[in-house]
Amino acid sequence: MTETTALSWPHNKILYTKDGRVAVVTKNRPEKVNAMDEEMEAAYDEALADAEADPEIRVIIVTGTGRGWHPGANPQMFVEGKKNMPPWWKPHGDLAVSPLRRSDKIIIGAINGHAYGAGFGEALWCDLRVMAESANFGPSWARFGAPLENGTSVNLTNLVGPAKALELYLLREPIPAPKALELGLVNYVVPDDQLMPFSMDLAQRAARNAPYASALSKYMVYKHATPDIETHLEFYRFAEETTGRSLDSKEGGAAFRERREPEFRGE
């Protein structure tokens, strides 16, 4: 039986439900393709924290409504030759490791639509990924003169290897669902109307497992894959701050807003 859960936020940008041992966090700002603003981010974090603290919950599904799962950064953040990222979007060190990865629960990303830039990175933090046939990933950072972000230099490289990770970054082409499956970026691709039924069935099956064993297995797998991820992500802080103050970063943001190809000068 599904239970609609109301927490403290006074809006419906995040929907939050529980169904037995499964929690579902739904991004619900379809008019903005589910781009995060500050109050949406706060509600998202609160929903995840509530599911994490609930001893009955063993699996969390993260999904969205409409055409977007998470479109990445707002291009208006790229101004004055630097990325003016708001304070709530500037973690570093161990805090740069997503709460999806730090969670003791199993996280399933039900990718309903576009997941670009930081949204692509967020998807790769999930433990399992189910992708709708019409959805796509977008490794779009190079278009902004920006480095790989949101842990993607770790997670993408672990999944596809260094050469393919660099290819995807450098060519900055959208990755449709069938290609994402071929590359191993997702576990399953399903018809759009089957995304949530399939994801819920997967979640209910995973939730039958012993929670301590699942949590410890998740920890061991990721600790083996990237034993010192916090130190690695400190390099991302340096890369972001350096590139974000370049004129190329300003040009990338302007080109995106003006719907043209950027002209980078190495400045």
Phi and psi restraints in degrees (value plus and minus 20) as a CYANA .aco file:
   2 THR   PHI    -105.7   -65.7
   2 THR   PSI     113.2   153.2
   3 GLU   PHI    -135.4   -95.4
   3 GLU   PSI     101.6   141.6
   4 THR   PHI     -99.2   -59.2
   4 THR   PSI     107.3   147.3
   5 THR   PHI    -130.1   -90.1
   5 THR   PSI     102.9   142.9
   6 ALA   PHI    -124.5   -84.5
   6 ALA   PSI     101.8   141.8
   7 LEU   PHI    -127.0   -87.0
   7 LEU   PSI    -165.8  -125.8
   8 SER   PHI    -109.1   -69.1
   8 SER   PSI     -31.3     8.7
   9 TRP   PHI     -98.7   -58.7
   9 TRP   PSI     121.7   161.7
  10 PRO   PHI    -115.7   -75.7
  10 PRO   PSI      20.4    60.4
  11 HIS   PHI    -173.4  -133.4
  11 HIS   PSI     154.9   194.9
  12 ASN   PHI    -136.3   -96.3
  12 ASN   PSI       8.1    48.1
  13 LYS   PHI     -90.8   -50.8
  13 LYS   PSI     -43.8    -3.8
  14 ILE   PHI    -144.0  -104.0
  14 ILE   PSI     107.3   147.3
  15 LEU   PHI    -125.3   -85.3
  15 LEU   PSI     121.9   161.9
  16 TYR   PHI    -160.2  -120.2
  16 TYR   PSI      99.9   139.9
  17 THR   PHI    -153.6  -113.6
  17 THR   PSI     140.7   180.7
  18 LYS   PHI    -149.2  -109.2
  18 LYS   PSI     118.4   158.4
  19 ASP   PHI    -154.6  -114.6
  19 ASP   PSI      74.0   114.0
  20 GLY   PHI      44.6    84.6
  20 GLY   PSI    -137.8   -97.8
  21 ARG   PHI    -114.4   -74.4
  21 ARG   PSI     -10.0    30.0
  22 VAL   PHI    -138.3   -98.3
  22 VAL   PSI     110.5   150.5
  23 ALA   PHI    -125.6   -85.6
  23 ALA   PSI     123.4   163.4
  24 VAL   PHI    -142.6  -102.6
  24 VAL   PSI     101.7   141.7
  25 VAL   PHI    -129.4   -89.4
  25 VAL   PSI      97.3   137.3
  26 THR   PHI    -136.4   -96.4
  26 THR   PSI     103.1   143.1
  27 LYS   PHI     -96.8   -56.8
  27 LYS   PSI     106.0   146.0
  28 ASN   PHI    -151.4  -111.4
  28 ASN   PSI      41.9    81.9
  29 ARG   PHI    -151.5  -111.5
  29 ARG   PSI      39.8    79.8
  30 PRO   PHI     -82.8   -42.8
  30 PRO   PSI     -47.1    -7.1
  31 GLU   PHI     -86.6   -46.6
  31 GLU   PSI     -39.0     1.0
  32 LYS   PHI    -134.8   -94.8
  32 LYS   PSI       2.0    42.0
  33 VAL   PHI      34.1    74.1
  33 VAL   PSI       9.6    49.6
  34 ASN   PHI      46.7    86.7
  34 ASN   PSI       7.4    47.4
  35 ALA   PHI     -84.6   -44.6
  35 ALA   PSI     116.8   156.8
  36 MET   PHI     -99.5   -59.5
  36 MET   PSI     116.6   156.6
  37 ASP   PHI    -134.1   -94.1
  37 ASP   PSI    -197.1  -157.1
  38 GLU   PHI     -83.8   -43.8
  38 GLU   PSI     -64.6   -24.6
  39 GLU   PHI     -92.3   -52.3
  39 GLU   PSI     -50.1   -10.1
  40 MET   PHI     -89.2   -49.2
  40 MET   PSI     -61.7   -21.7
  41 GLU   PHI     -81.1   -41.1
  41 GLU   PSI     -61.8   -21.8
  42 ALA   PHI     -84.1   -44.1
  42 ALA   PSI     -61.3   -21.3
  43 ALA   PHI     -87.6   -47.6
  43 ALA   PSI     -59.3   -19.3
  44 TYR   PHI     -79.7   -39.7
  44 TYR   PSI     -67.8   -27.8
  45 ASP   PHI     -82.6   -42.6
  45 ASP   PSI     -58.6   -18.6
  46 GLU   PHI     -87.5   -47.5
  46 GLU   PSI     -60.5   -20.5
  47 ALA   PHI     -83.5   -43.5
  47 ALA   PSI     -65.1   -25.1
  48 LEU   PHI     -81.8   -41.8
  48 LEU   PSI     -61.4   -21.4
  49 ALA   PHI     -85.2   -45.2
  49 ALA   PSI     -58.8   -18.8
  50 ASP   PHI     -85.0   -45.0
  50 ASP   PSI     -64.7   -24.7
  51 ALA   PHI     -83.6   -43.6
  51 ALA   PSI     -58.3   -18.3
  52 GLU   PHI     -84.0   -44.0
  52 GLU   PSI     -57.4   -17.4
  53 ALA   PHI    -102.1   -62.1
  53 ALA   PSI     -33.7     6.3
  54 ASP   PHI    -102.7   -62.7
  54 ASP   PSI      93.8   133.8
  55 PRO   PHI     -86.8   -46.8
  55 PRO   PSI     -36.6     3.4
  56 GLU   PHI    -101.0   -61.0
  56 GLU   PSI     -41.8    -1.8
  57 ILE   PHI    -105.8   -65.8
  57 ILE   PSI     110.4   150.4
  58 ARG   PHI    -138.0   -98.0
  58 ARG   PSI     -42.2    -2.2
  59 VAL   PHI    -155.9  -115.9
  59 VAL   PSI     120.3   160.3
  60 ILE   PHI    -141.2  -101.2
  60 ILE   PSI     106.8   146.8
  61 ILE   PHI    -120.1   -80.1
  61 ILE   PSI     111.6   151.6
  62 VAL   PHI    -133.8   -93.8
  62 VAL   PSI     103.1   143.1
  63 THR   PHI    -164.0  -124.0
  63 THR   PSI    -189.5  -149.5
  64 GLY   PHI    -171.0  -131.0
  64 GLY   PSI     149.1   189.1
  65 THR   PHI    -126.7   -86.7
  65 THR   PSI     134.3   174.3
  66 GLY   PHI      58.3    98.3
  66 GLY   PSI    -171.2  -131.2
  67 ARG   PHI    -107.3   -67.3
  67 ARG   PSI     -30.3     9.7
  68 GLY   PHI    -141.3  -101.3
  68 GLY   PSI     122.1   162.1
  69 TRP   PHI    -115.2   -75.2
  69 TRP   PSI     -64.0   -24.0
  70 HIS   PHI    -193.4  -153.4
  70 HIS   PSI      90.2   130.2
  71 PRO   PHI    -104.0   -64.0
  71 PRO   PSI     -18.4    21.6
  72 GLY   PHI      73.0   113.0
  72 GLY   PSI    -178.8  -138.8
  73 ALA   PHI     -92.2   -52.2
  73 ALA   PSI     128.6   168.6
  74 ASN   PHI     -93.1   -53.1
  74 ASN   PSI     106.5   146.5
  75 PRO   PHI     -81.4   -41.4
  75 PRO   PSI     -38.4     1.6
  76 GLN   PHI     -86.9   -46.9
  76 GLN   PSI     -34.6     5.4
  77 MET   PHI     -91.4   -51.4
  77 MET   PSI     -36.9     3.1
  78 PHE   PHI    -113.2   -73.2
  78 PHE   PSI      72.5   112.5
  79 VAL   PHI    -158.6  -118.6
  79 VAL   PSI     138.7   178.7
  80 GLU   PHI      33.0    73.0
  80 GLU   PSI      12.7    52.7
  81 GLY   PHI      55.6    95.6
  81 GLY   PSI     -10.9    29.1
  82 LYS   PHI    -167.5  -127.5
  82 LYS   PSI     142.6   182.6
  83 LYS   PHI    -108.2   -68.2
  83 LYS   PSI      91.2   131.2
  84 ASN   PHI    -104.1   -64.1
  84 ASN   PSI      54.3    94.3
  85 MET   PHI     -95.2   -55.2
  85 MET   PSI     112.0   152.0
  86 PRO   PHI     -85.5   -45.5
  86 PRO   PSI     138.2   178.2
  87 PRO   PHI     -76.6   -36.6
  87 PRO   PSI     -53.4   -13.4
  88 TRP   PHI     -94.5   -54.5
  88 TRP   PSI     -22.8    17.2
  89 TRP   PHI    -140.9  -100.9
  89 TRP   PSI      10.6    50.6
  90 LYS   PHI    -149.5  -109.5
  90 LYS   PSI      36.9    76.9
  91 PRO   PHI     -93.8   -53.8
  91 PRO   PSI     142.0   182.0
  92 HIS   PHI    -173.9  -133.9
  92 HIS   PSI     147.8   187.8
  93 GLY   PHI      40.9    80.9
  93 GLY   PSI    -157.0  -117.0
  94 ASP   PHI     -85.4   -45.4
  94 ASP   PSI     -44.0    -4.0
  95 LEU   PHI     -90.1   -50.1
  95 LEU   PSI     -38.1     1.9
  96 ALA   PHI     -95.0   -55.0
  96 ALA   PSI     -33.6     6.4
  97 VAL   PHI     -95.3   -55.3
  97 VAL   PSI      99.5   139.5
  98 SER   PHI     -77.2   -37.2
  98 SER   PSI     124.9   164.9
  99 PRO   PHI     -80.1   -40.1
  99 PRO   PSI     -41.1    -1.1
 100 LEU   PHI     -85.2   -45.2
 100 LEU   PSI     -57.1   -17.1
 101 ARG   PHI    -101.5   -61.5
 101 ARG   PSI     -55.4   -15.4
 102 ARG   PHI     -93.4   -53.4
 102 ARG   PSI     -38.5     1.5
 103 SER   PHI     -82.5   -42.5
 103 SER   PSI     124.5   164.5
 104 ASP   PHI     -98.8   -58.8
 104 ASP   PSI     -31.9     8.1
 105 LYS   PHI    -105.3   -65.3
 105 LYS   PSI     142.7   182.7
 106 ILE   PHI    -105.3   -65.3
 106 ILE   PSI     108.7   148.7
 107 ILE   PHI    -126.3   -86.3
 107 ILE   PSI     104.8   144.8
 108 ILE   PHI    -131.8   -91.8
 108 ILE   PSI     100.9   140.9
 109 GLY   PHI    -109.5   -69.5
 109 GLY   PSI      93.7   133.7
 110 ALA   PHI    -116.4   -76.4
 110 ALA   PSI      75.1   115.1
 111 ILE   PHI    -103.3   -63.3
 111 ILE   PSI      81.5   121.5
 112 ASN   PHI    -107.2   -67.2
 112 ASN   PSI     -41.2    -1.2
 113 GLY   PHI    -179.8  -139.8
 113 GLY   PSI    -172.4  -132.4
 114 HIS   PHI     -79.5   -39.5
 114 HIS   PSI     111.3   151.3
 115 ALA   PHI    -150.3  -110.3
 115 ALA   PSI      74.9   114.9
 116 TYR   PHI    -132.9   -92.9
 116 TYR   PSI     132.1   172.1
 117 GLY   PHI      33.0    73.0
 117 GLY   PSI    -142.9  -102.9
 118 ALA   PHI     -78.8   -38.8
 118 ALA   PSI     -47.9    -7.9
 119 GLY   PHI     -88.4   -48.4
 119 GLY   PSI     -58.0   -18.0
 120 PHE   PHI     -81.5   -41.5
 120 PHE   PSI     -65.2   -25.2
 121 GLY   PHI     -80.0   -40.0
 121 GLY   PSI     -62.0   -22.0
 122 GLU   PHI     -82.5   -42.5
 122 GLU   PSI     -60.6   -20.6
 123 ALA   PHI     -79.5   -39.5
 123 ALA   PSI     -58.4   -18.4
 124 LEU   PHI     -93.8   -53.8
 124 LEU   PSI     -33.6     6.4
 125 TRP   PHI     -95.4   -55.4
 125 TRP   PSI     -40.5    -0.5
 126 CYS   PHI     -87.7   -47.7
 126 CYS   PSI     134.5   174.5
 127 ASP   PHI     -98.3   -58.3
 127 ASP   PSI     -59.5   -19.5
 128 LEU   PHI    -150.9  -110.9
 128 LEU   PSI     127.1   167.1
 129 ARG   PHI    -150.2  -110.2
 129 ARG   PSI     107.5   147.5
 130 VAL   PHI    -135.2   -95.2
 130 VAL   PSI     109.0   149.0
 131 MET   PHI    -140.2  -100.2
 131 MET   PSI     112.2   152.2
 132 ALA   PHI     -88.4   -48.4
 132 ALA   PSI     128.9   168.9
 133 GLU   PHI     -78.7   -38.7
 133 GLU   PSI     -51.7   -11.7
 134 SER   PHI    -107.6   -67.6
 134 SER   PSI     -26.1    13.9
 135 ALA   PHI     -99.5   -59.5
 135 ALA   PSI     143.5   183.5
 136 ASN   PHI    -173.7  -133.7
 136 ASN   PSI     136.4   176.4
 137 PHE   PHI    -118.8   -78.8
 137 PHE   PSI     133.0   173.0
 138 GLY   PHI    -156.2  -116.2
 138 GLY   PSI      80.1   120.1
 139 PRO   PHI     -98.9   -58.9
 139 PRO   PSI      59.2    99.2
 140 SER   PHI    -119.3   -79.3
 140 SER   PSI     -15.3    24.7
 141 TRP   PHI     -80.7   -40.7
 141 TRP   PSI     -60.3   -20.3
 142 ALA   PHI     -80.5   -40.5
 142 ALA   PSI     -46.6    -6.6
 143 ARG   PHI     -85.3   -45.3
 143 ARG   PSI     -45.7    -5.7
 144 PHE   PHI    -117.0   -77.0
 144 PHE   PSI     -18.0    22.0
 145 GLY   PHI      47.6    87.6
 145 GLY   PSI      11.0    51.0
 146 ALA   PHI    -133.0   -93.0
 146 ALA   PSI     135.9   175.9
 147 PRO   PHI    -102.7   -62.7
 147 PRO   PSI     149.8   189.8
 148 LEU   PHI     -74.9   -34.9
 148 LEU   PSI     114.5   154.5
 149 GLU   PHI    -148.2  -108.2
 149 GLU   PSI     155.4   195.4
 150 ASN   PHI      36.0    76.0
 150 ASN   PSI      21.2    61.2
 151 GLY   PHI      56.2    96.2
 151 GLY   PSI     -14.5    25.5
 152 THR   PHI     -88.2   -48.2
 152 THR   PSI     -50.0   -10.0
 153 SER   PHI     -81.9   -41.9
 153 SER   PSI     -47.0    -7.0
 154 VAL   PHI    -104.6   -64.6
 154 VAL   PSI     -78.4   -38.4
 155 ASN   PHI     -90.1   -50.1
 155 ASN   PSI     -61.2   -21.2
 156 LEU   PHI     -85.2   -45.2
 156 LEU   PSI     -62.7   -22.7
 157 THR   PHI     -84.7   -44.7
 157 THR   PSI     -59.7   -19.7
 158 ASN   PHI     -81.7   -41.7
 158 ASN   PSI     -54.7   -14.7
 159 LEU   PHI    -102.3   -62.3
 159 LEU   PSI     -60.4   -20.4
 160 VAL   PHI    -138.5   -98.5
 160 VAL   PSI     -29.5    10.5
 161 GLY   PHI      73.0   113.0
 161 GLY   PSI     141.2   181.2
 162 PRO   PHI     -82.1   -42.1
 162 PRO   PSI     -65.6   -25.6
 163 ALA   PHI     -84.6   -44.6
 163 ALA   PSI     -65.7   -25.7
 164 LYS   PHI     -88.5   -48.5
 164 LYS   PSI     -57.3   -17.3
 165 ALA   PHI     -79.9   -39.9
 165 ALA   PSI     -64.4   -24.4
 166 LEU   PHI     -87.0   -47.0
 166 LEU   PSI     -58.2   -18.2
 167 GLU   PHI     -79.5   -39.5
 167 GLU   PSI     -66.9   -26.9
 168 LEU   PHI     -83.7   -43.7
 168 LEU   PSI     -58.6   -18.6
 169 TYR   PHI     -87.5   -47.5
 169 TYR   PSI     -68.5   -28.5
 170 LEU   PHI     -89.5   -49.5
 170 LEU   PSI     -57.6   -17.6
 171 LEU   PHI    -105.4   -65.4
 171 LEU   PSI     -38.4     1.6
 172 ARG   PHI      25.5    65.5
 172 ARG   PSI      22.5    62.5
 173 GLU   PHI    -118.0   -78.0
 173 GLU   PSI     123.7   163.7
 174 PRO   PHI     -78.5   -38.5
 174 PRO   PSI     127.4   167.4
 175 ILE   PHI    -132.6   -92.6
 175 ILE   PSI      83.0   123.0
 176 PRO   PHI     -88.0   -48.0
 176 PRO   PSI     143.2   183.2
 177 ALA   PHI     -74.3   -34.3
 177 ALA   PSI     -66.3   -26.3
 178 PRO   PHI     -80.9   -40.9
 178 PRO   PSI     -58.0   -18.0
 179 LYS   PHI     -88.2   -48.2
 179 LYS   PSI     -59.1   -19.1
 180 ALA   PHI     -80.8   -40.8
 180 ALA   PSI     -59.3   -19.3
 181 LEU   PHI     -87.0   -47.0
 181 LEU   PSI     -62.6   -22.6
 182 GLU   PHI     -81.3   -41.3
 182 GLU   PSI     -57.6   -17.6
 183 LEU   PHI     -99.4   -59.4
 183 LEU   PSI     -30.2     9.8
 184 GLY   PHI      63.6   103.6
 184 GLY   PSI      -2.9    37.1
 185 LEU   PHI     -99.2   -59.2
 185 LEU   PSI     -41.7    -1.7
 186 VAL   PHI    -151.9  -111.9
 186 VAL   PSI     139.4   179.4
 187 ASN   PHI    -108.2   -68.2
 187 ASN   PSI     -53.7   -13.7
 188 TYR   PHI    -165.5  -125.5
 188 TYR   PSI     127.9   167.9
 189 VAL   PHI    -142.1  -102.1
 189 VAL   PSI     111.0   151.0
 190 VAL   PHI    -155.1  -115.1
 190 VAL   PSI     139.2   179.2
 191 PRO   PHI     -75.6   -35.6
 191 PRO   PSI     127.5   167.5
 192 ASP   PHI     -72.2   -32.2
 192 ASP   PSI     -63.2   -23.2
 193 ASP   PHI     -95.4   -55.4
 193 ASP   PSI     -25.3    14.7
 194 GLN   PHI    -125.1   -85.1
 194 GLN   PSI     -18.2    21.8
 195 LEU   PHI     -79.0   -39.0
 195 LEU   PSI     -74.5   -34.5
 196 MET   PHI     -94.1   -54.1
 196 MET   PSI     -62.0   -22.0
 197 PRO   PHI     -78.0   -38.0
 197 PRO   PSI     -62.7   -22.7
 198 PHE   PHI     -85.8   -45.8
 198 PHE   PSI     -65.8   -25.8
 199 SER   PHI     -83.9   -43.9
 199 SER   PSI     -59.4   -19.4
 200 MET   PHI     -87.0   -47.0
 200 MET   PSI     -60.4   -20.4
 201 ASP   PHI     -82.5   -42.5
 201 ASP   PSI     -62.8   -22.8
 202 LEU   PHI     -80.8   -40.8
 202 LEU   PSI     -63.4   -23.4
 203 ALA   PHI     -84.9   -44.9
 203 ALA   PSI     -63.2   -23.2
 204 GLN   PHI     -84.6   -44.6
 204 GLN   PSI     -56.4   -16.4
 205 ARG   PHI     -86.7   -46.7
 205 ARG   PSI     -64.7   -24.7
 206 ALA   PHI     -85.7   -45.7
 206 ALA   PSI     -51.9   -11.9
 207 ALA   PHI     -90.8   -50.8
 207 ALA   PSI     -33.3     6.7
 208 ARG   PHI     -91.8   -51.8
 208 ARG   PSI     -38.9     1.1
 209 ASN   PHI     -94.8   -54.8
 209 ASN   PSI     139.3   179.3
 210 ALA   PHI     -86.0   -46.0
 210 ALA   PSI     104.8   144.8
 211 PRO   PHI     -83.3   -43.3
 211 PRO   PSI     -58.0   -18.0
 212 TYR   PHI     -85.2   -45.2
 212 TYR   PSI     -61.9   -21.9
 213 ALA   PHI     -85.1   -45.1
 213 ALA   PSI     -59.7   -19.7
 214 SER   PHI     -84.8   -44.8
 214 SER   PSI     -65.5   -25.5
 215 ALA   PHI     -83.4   -43.4
 215 ALA   PSI     -64.0   -24.0
 216 LEU   PHI     -90.2   -50.2
 216 LEU   PSI     -55.2   -15.2
 217 SER   PHI     -86.4   -46.4
 217 SER   PSI     -61.1   -21.1
 218 LYS   PHI     -79.0   -39.0
 218 LYS   PSI     -66.8   -26.8
 219 TYR   PHI     -80.0   -40.0
 219 TYR   PSI     -66.0   -26.0
 220 MET   PHI     -85.9   -45.9
 220 MET   PSI     -61.9   -21.9
 221 VAL   PHI     -80.4   -40.4
 221 VAL   PSI     -68.6   -28.6
 222 TYR   PHI     -93.2   -53.2
 222 TYR   PSI     -51.8   -11.8
 223 LYS   PHI     -86.4   -46.4
 223 LYS   PSI     -55.4   -15.4
 224 HIS   PHI     -90.4   -50.4
 224 HIS   PSI     -62.4   -22.4
 225 ALA   PHI     -85.9   -45.9
 225 ALA   PSI     -60.9   -20.9
 226 THR   PHI    -163.1  -123.1
 226 THR   PSI      67.0   107.0
 227 PRO   PHI     -86.6   -46.6
 227 PRO   PSI     -42.3    -2.3
 228 ASP   PHI    -153.2  -113.2
 228 ASP   PSI      35.9    75.9
 229 ILE   PHI     -84.7   -44.7
 229 ILE   PSI     -53.6   -13.6
 230 GLU   PHI     -82.4   -42.4
 230 GLU   PSI     -63.7   -23.7
 231 THR   PHI     -84.0   -44.0
 231 THR   PSI     -61.1   -21.1
 232 HIS   PHI     -79.6   -39.6
 232 HIS   PSI     -62.7   -22.7
 233 LEU   PHI     -91.5   -51.5
 233 LEU   PSI     -36.6     3.4
 234 GLU   PHI     -85.9   -45.9
 234 GLU   PSI     -51.4   -11.4
 235 PHE   PHI     -85.0   -45.0
 235 PHE   PSI     -54.0   -14.0
 236 TYR   PHI     -83.7   -43.7
 236 TYR   PSI     -59.5   -19.5
 237 ARG   PHI     -76.2   -36.2
 237 ARG   PSI     -65.5   -25.5
 238 PHE   PHI     -82.5   -42.5
 238 PHE   PSI     -65.2   -25.2
 239 ALA   PHI     -83.5   -43.5
 239 ALA   PSI     -61.8   -21.8
 240 GLU   PHI     -85.6   -45.6
 240 GLU   PSI     -65.0   -25.0
 241 GLU   PHI     -87.3   -47.3
 241 GLU   PSI     -56.2   -16.2
 242 THR   PHI     -90.0   -50.0
 242 THR   PSI     -71.9   -31.9
 243 THR   PHI     -89.8   -49.8
 243 THR   PSI     -52.7   -12.7
 244 GLY   PHI     -85.7   -45.7
 244 GLY   PSI     -40.2    -0.2
 245 ARG   PHI    -117.2   -77.2
 245 ARG   PSI     -14.9    25.1
 246 SER   PHI    -106.0   -66.0
 246 SER   PSI     137.9   177.9
 247 LEU   PHI     -86.7   -46.7
 247 LEU   PSI     -48.1    -8.1
 248 ASP   PHI     -83.0   -43.0
 248 ASP   PSI     -54.9   -14.9
 249 SER   PHI     -85.0   -45.0
 249 SER   PSI     -62.3   -22.3
 250 LYS   PHI     -82.0   -42.0
 250 LYS   PSI     -63.6   -23.6
 251 GLU   PHI     -83.0   -43.0
 251 GLU   PSI     -60.0   -20.0
 252 GLY   PHI     -82.2   -42.2
 252 GLY   PSI     -64.8   -24.8
 253 GLY   PHI     -84.9   -44.9
 253 GLY   PSI     -61.7   -21.7
 254 ALA   PHI     -83.8   -43.8
 254 ALA   PSI     -62.8   -22.8
 255 ALA   PHI     -82.8   -42.8
 255 ALA   PSI     -58.9   -18.9
 256 PHE   PHI     -84.7   -44.7
 256 PHE   PSI     -65.8   -25.8
 257 ARG   PHI     -84.5   -44.5
 257 ARG   PSI     -54.2   -14.2
 258 GLU   PHI    -111.6   -71.6
 258 GLU   PSI     -17.0    23.0
 259 ARG   PHI      35.8    75.8
 259 ARG   PSI      31.1    71.1
 260 ARG   PHI    -157.4  -117.4
 260 ARG   PSI     149.1   189.1
 261 GLU   PHI     -97.8   -57.8
 261 GLU   PSI     112.6   152.6
 262 PRO   PHI     -90.8   -50.8
 262 PRO   PSI     133.8   173.8
 263 GLU   PHI    -137.0   -97.0
 263 GLU   PSI      76.4   116.4
 264 PHE   PHI    -105.7   -65.7
 264 PHE   PSI     117.4   157.4
 265 ARG   PHI    -135.4   -95.4
 265 ARG   PSI     -17.4    22.6
 266 GLY   PHI      49.7    89.7
 266 GLY   PSI      16.5    56.5
